[in-house]
Structures are given as structure tokens and as C-alpha cells.
Amino acid sequence: MVIFMKYDVYDFDGTIYDGDSGIDIFFFALKKYPKIILRIPLIIWMGLLKLLKIKKIEDFKKVVFAFVKDVDDIDSFVEEFWKNHEKKLKSFWVNKRTHSRDVIISASCVFWLNYIKEKYDVHALIATEMDLTTGEVVGNNCHGKEKVKLFYSEFPKGIVDKMYTDSINDLPLIEEAREGYLVKKNKIYNYYSYKPNFIVRFWRWGWGIYHKNEEFWSYIVVGLLTTIVSIAVKWGLLFTILDAKKEIELQIAIIISWIAAVLFAYVTNRFYVFKSKSKDLLKEFTSFVGSRILTLLMEMFIMWFFITFLKLDTKVWVIIWTVICQVLITLFNYIFSKIFVFKKK
């Protein structure tokens, strides 16, 4: 006879804990070990690399929590942390009669969450594992779909009876649960019937549209940002040190703004739009630059024809034709990138 056990599953940060315990324990460590401040530039750098998807979240966490290597007694450190921060646990969870069916599942690390598990006699804790001698994350970060995998790995015959979270990132676990709940501060709402305000509803609506065609909408966003970079550099030059009425200076401004835009566009298109896995970066970058040269020549011709040849060289016309050019080259850049540069096998 197969017995399926039912569990109440809880996210931790923002759900049980009012805030982000990872951020809090980092700043707690910073107060105790001020030399950690020397690592902040590296943390910021790794954070940027993570945003660009050059580095994984596991690599970022290794840098952030590297201070564990300097802590002589990690148990005492964690205990002291919780003496200062246990008050941030939410009352709806703390005041439960029993936690014998509770499973805490979190992207935060086991080494500081285990204290809560033991003190409140929680049935199980599933969280990100870390080697305290190196600061390296062991396995994968416990987040999103990974939570589902880890739950069923721990409880092959388990049933998620109720799932509590504060984040849409836990939707994979919510969908596994018989009942899903959204926690906002100390209030609990049915996940599916929760009626947020207009701004939240609009955000979720937009997020849903985005995910139906992620590549296209990502390119639109990146294209707009690239356009802003290009326009900002171009106008900054033409309205300060260069003169749009002089043909050579106009073309210099176009070329410089193009270089800035291409560098920005390559990084964002590779990692955010087309999510390229190519290891031949030189070939990919060369193809990308080649396609952008074609659209650069297009832009140079359009600007020369209307601004120089037709002498529509007032500030208003410079702005108008700059915008028109950006719309056209954004369209052609997408086509070239998708077909010739970041083509998928």
C-alpha cells in the first residue's frame, strides 16, 4: 500500500521572514567583520556579470557569502544573527500550533535557516547548500523550478497540500499544490483569487504578454535601450562639440554613436534576447558588427540625404530624422541578427 504524505510548504524570505534574510545576514556580517567592505567592488562586478548572464547566481552567491570562510564559529555567528533578527519572523507562521507538517523551501542558504528549522521543530528544510570552507554553492540554487525538483527528490511520495509564497517565482510549486496562498506582510490571500491593485494587475498582464514571445519583446526593449544610447551619444556630440551643419562633423557623430550602440547591443542581444550559446565569440561578434555596418551605411545615407543634401539641418529636423533612422535600423538589425548572427541550430 502506497502512502502519500501531505505537507504545508513555505517559501522563506518575504513569506515567513519579513524581508530578505540573505541581505540581512550579509550586512550583519559586515558590521562584525568590517574588512568585508573591501569585497564590495567585486560583489558589484559579479552582480553585473550575473545580470548579463555571464555568471550564474551560484557564482554571485559565492562572492557575497565568502565571509563564511573568515567566521571561526559559524554556529555562534548564526545564533547571534537570529537573536537580532528573529523578531522579523511573521506571526501567522510563528504562532501556528505545530510545524510538524511544514516544509520550508528557500533560495537562502541552509547554514542560517537550519537554526529556524531546529528551534521551531519544522519537519524539513530544503534550501541552497553551501560549502562553509570555500563559500561555494553545492549543487544548484534552490529557486523556481529547482524547488519542485528538490521537493520531490526529498519526498518522492509527497503531496504539496498547501503552498505559501510572496512571489510569482514560486508559481511552479503553486501549480503543484492543492491550495496556493499569496502572503502579503501578515495577510494571506488565495493565490488565484487575489485581486491586486491596478498597477499590479497591469504588471502581471504585461508580464504574461512578454512571456508569450519573449525573444521579440526582449528585442523591442533592448532595441529601445540601444536607440537611447545611440541618440544620447549623437545629440550629446551634435549639440555640444560638433556641428550638424558641417557634413564631416555630422558623420563623425553618427560613427561614434554607432560604436557605442553596437557594443551595448551585442552584449544585450547575446545574453538577453537570443541567448546565444556560441563559443566562437570572435565569429559571432564579427558577424554582428558586419550586419550593423550595413545599417550604419543606411543611416549615414539617410542623414546625408535629408540633412546635408536637402539642407534640413535645423535641430528639429535632426531629431526627426534621427528617430526615423532608428526605427528603420532597429527593424533591419533584428532581421539580420535573427537570420545571420544568432541563428540557432
N, C-alpha and C positions, 0 to 999 in steps of 0.2 A: 504493500500500500504506500503510495507516494504522498507525503505530507508537505504541503506548501505553506510556508510561514509568511505572515503578513507583517510589514514594517511601516512605521511612520518615518519618512525620510526628510531630512532637513539640510538645506544649504546653511552655511555658517555666516559668512560676512554679509551684513545687511539684512539677514533673516533672523538668526539667533543673536548675533552681535550687532550692536548699533554702530556701524562703521566698517572700516577695513582693518582687521587685526594685523595684517601683514605690514601696512603702513605704520600702524601704531607701535608694533614691536621694533620696527626699524628705527623710529625716532626715539624710542625708549633706549635702544642700544646706543644711539648717537649721543644721548645725554651721559650714559655711563662710560662710553669709550669715545671721547671727542676726536680721536685720530681718524675715525671713520669718515670725517668730513673730507679727508684727502682723497677718498674714493669717489666722491660725488661726481667729479667730471667724467670718470669712467662710467658711472651709472647712467649719466645723461647720454653719453655717447652710445652705450649699449641700448638705451631706450630708443634712440633714433634708429639704430640698426634694426631693432625689433619692429618698429613701425614700418620700416621699409621692407620687412620680411627677409632681411639678410641674415638675421639671427633669430633663433627660436626663443619662446618665452622661457624655456628651461635655462638657456644661456643668460638671459636677463636676470632671472632669479638667482643664479649662481653668483653674479656680481653684487646684487642687492644684499643677499644674506651671507656674504663672505665673512661677515663679522663673527659668525659662529666658530670659526677657527681660532679666534682670539679669546673665546669665553672658556675659562678654566672649569667652571662647574655649571653646565648648561641647565641642569635641573633646578638649581637655586636661582639662576637667572630667570627662567620661565616662571617659577613660583613668585618671584618678586614682581615680575611683569603683571601677573594676574591679580596680585594684591592691589595693584594700582588701577587695573582695568576691568576687573570682574563686574564692577558696577554697570558696565556697558552691555551686559547680557540682558536681553529683553525679558520682561516679567511674564509674558504669556508662556514662554518656554520654561523659565526658571521655576515657576510656580506649579508646573504640572505635578500631578500626584506621583507619577513614576515615569522613568525614562527607559524602562526595560525593553520597550519595543522600538526605541528610537535609533536611527542610524544617521549620524552626521556625515555628510559627504561634501568636501570642500576643496577648492584650489589652494587654500592655505596649507601650511606645512604641518605634518604630523607632530614635529617636535614641540610645538607650542600648543597644539589643540589637544594633545593626549592628556594634558592636565585637566581639562574640562571633562573629557570622557571619564577619567577616573573619579573625579570629585562628584560628578552627578550620576555616576553609575549608568552611563549610556551603554546600550547594548553593543554598538560597534562604531568605529570611526574609520572612514575611508577618506584619505587626504593625500596631498603630494608628499612623497617620500624624499628625504634629503640626507646625504652623507655628511654628518656633522664634522668630519675631519677635513673635508675638502669644500663643503658648501655646494657640491654638485647635486642636481636633482636626479634621483634614481627613478628610471622609467619615464613615463610621460606626465605632464602637468594634468592634474585632476580637474578637468574643465569640459563643459559642453557634452558632446557625445562620449567623451572618455569616461565621464561619470557613469553612464549607462553600462559600458563595458566592465568597469571596475565593480559596479554593484553586483552584476550577475556572475562575475568571477568570484566574488566573495560569497554570494548567496545564489548558487545555481538554481535552487528551487524557491527562491524568494519572490515575494509579491510586493510591489510598491503600493501599499494601501492608500496612504496619503503623502503627498509631496508638497513641501513648503519652500518657497523661494521668494526672493525680491527681484529677480532678474529674468529677462526673456532668454538669457543664455542657457537657462536650465529647461527650456522647452522640451529637449529630448527626454528628460526624466519625467516632466509633467505628462507627456504623452504616454509614458509607461504606467502612470499611476491611475488608480481607480478614481481618486479625487485629487484635484490640484488646487493649491491655495497660493495667493499672492500676499506677501507680508509687506505692509507699508507702516513703518515705525512699529507701533504695538497693535495695529489693527490688521485683521485677517479678512481677505476677500476671496470669494470663489474665483479662481483664475479665469474661467471662461465667461463669467457674467459680470466681471469687474468693469465698471463704467468710468474710465478716467476722464479728465477734463479735455477740452477741445484740443489743446496743444499736444497732449499725449496721444490722443486718437489720431490726429493728423500725422504725428511722427510714425506711429505704427502703420498707418496706411501707406505712407511714403516708403517705409522700410519694406513692406510687403511687395510693392511695385518694383523696388530696386532688385530684390532677390529673384524676381521672375526672369530678368535679363540682366544679370549682374555685370557682365562684360560691357554691354552697351552703356548702361548708366554710369558705370565706373569711368568709361572713356569720356562721357559727357562732362563729368565732374573734373577729371584730370585735364580735359581739353579747356574747360573754363579757367582752371588754375594756370595752365600753360599760357593761355591768352592774357591773363592778368600779368603774368611775369613779363611776357613779350611787350605788352602795351606799356607797362610801368617803366621798363628799361628804355623803350623807344621814346616815349613822351618825356621821360626824365632827361634824355640827351637832347632832343629837339627843342625843348623849351628852356634849356639852360646853356650848355656849352656848344651846341650845334644849331645850325640854321636850316630849316626845312626848305627855304627858298634857294639854297645852294645845292645843286644836284649831287655833288660828291659827298657833302656832309649828310644829306638825306640818306644816301645809300650806306654810308658808314653806320648811321644809327640803326638802319634795318639789319645790317650784318651783325652788329654787336647784340642787338635784342634777339636775333635768331639764335646765336650761340648760347645765350643764357636760357632761352626757351627749349632748345634741343637737349641740353644737359638735364634740365628739370624733367622734360617729357620722357627721356629714355628711362630714367630711374623709376618714375611713377608708372609708366606703361609696362615695364618689365615686371614689376613686383605687384602692382595693384590691379592692372587692367587685364593683361594677357597671361599673367602668372607664368612667365616663361621658366622652363627648367633647363634650357640650353646651357651647356658647359663651355661652348665656344663663344665667349663673350666678345672677342675681337670681331669675329664674323658677324655676329648679331648686331653689334654696335655700328660696324661699318655699313651694313645694310640699312640700319635705321637712319644713319646720317645721310646716306645716299638718297633715301626717299625724301628726307627733309630738304635736301638740296634742290630737288625738283620743285617742291612747294615754295622754297625760298626764291627761286628764279621766277616763279609765278607771281609772288608778292612783289618782287622788285619791278617786274614789268608793269603790273597794275599801278603801283605807286608812281612809277616814272611816267606812265601814260597820262594819268589823271592829274597828278600834282605838278610834274615838270612840263610835259608836252602841252597839256591843256591849261596849265598855269592856275589850277585850282589850289593855290598854295596858302590859303588862309588857315588859321588854326581850326576853324570849324570843319573845313574840307579834309584837313589832315586827319582829324578824329574820325570823320565819317568813313573815309576810305580805309583807314586802319582797321576799323571794326568789320567792314565788308570783307577785307582780305582775310581777317582772322576766321571768319565764318567759313569761307571757302577752303582755306588751307586745313582747317580742323577736319572738315569732311574728307578731303583727299588724304590727309595723314592717317585717318582711321582706316580707309580702304587699303592704302599701301602697307600699313603696319599689320593688318589682319591677314592680308593675302601673301605678302612677300617677306616680312620681317619676323613676326612672331607666329608663323604658321605652325599648327600642331599636327603631329603625325596621326 
